[in-house]
Amino acid sequence: MDQSEKTSAIINAFYEVYNELGYGFIENVYQNALYKELQRRNIPCMAHPKINV
């Protein structure tokens, strides 16, 4: 899977989540739902990775 296909798959997952949940939730709700949708589609991702500053 090349970069363009990965990007398209992630965007499609986002729209699936947004169309299902609609408008008006706080960011964390969408973030958790998108994480679960990416996992369901076998797209590797990390929820809340630590960032050293």
C-alpha positions in Angstrom: 0.0 0.0 0.0 1.6 3.3 -1.1 1.2 6.6 0.7 -1.7 7.8 -1.4 -3.7 4.6 -0.7 -2.9 4.9 3.1 -4.1 8.5 3.1 -7.3 7.6 1.2 -8.0 4.7 3.6 -7.6 7.0 6.7 -9.8 9.7 5.2 -12.5 7.2 4.3 -12.4 5.9 7.9 -12.8 9.4 9.2 -15.8 10.1 7.0 -17.3 6.8 8.1 -17.0 7.8 11.7 -18.3 11.4 11.1 -21.3 10.2 9.1 -22.2 7.7 11.8 -21.8 10.1 14.7 -22.7 13.4 13.1 -21.9 16.8 14.5 -21.6 18.1 18.0 -19.5 15.7 20.1 -16.3 16.7 21.8 -13.0 15.9 20.1 -12.2 12.9 22.3 -15.4 11.1 21.2 -14.3 11.4 17.5 -10.7 10.4 18.3 -11.8 7.2 20.1 -14.3 6.3 17.4 -11.7 6.9 14.7 -9.1 4.8 16.6 -11.6 1.9 16.8 -12.5 2.3 13.1 -8.9 2.3 12.0 -8.3 -0.9 14.1 -11.4 -2.5 12.5 -9.9 -1.8 9.1 -6.5 -3.1 10.1 -4.8 0.2 9.7 -1.9 0.5 12.1 -2.3 3.4 14.6 -1.5 4.5 18.1 -4.0 6.2 20.5 -2.5 8.9 22.7 1.3 8.4 21.9 3.7 10.0 24.3 5.6 13.0 23.0 8.7 14.1 24.7 9.1 17.9 24.7 
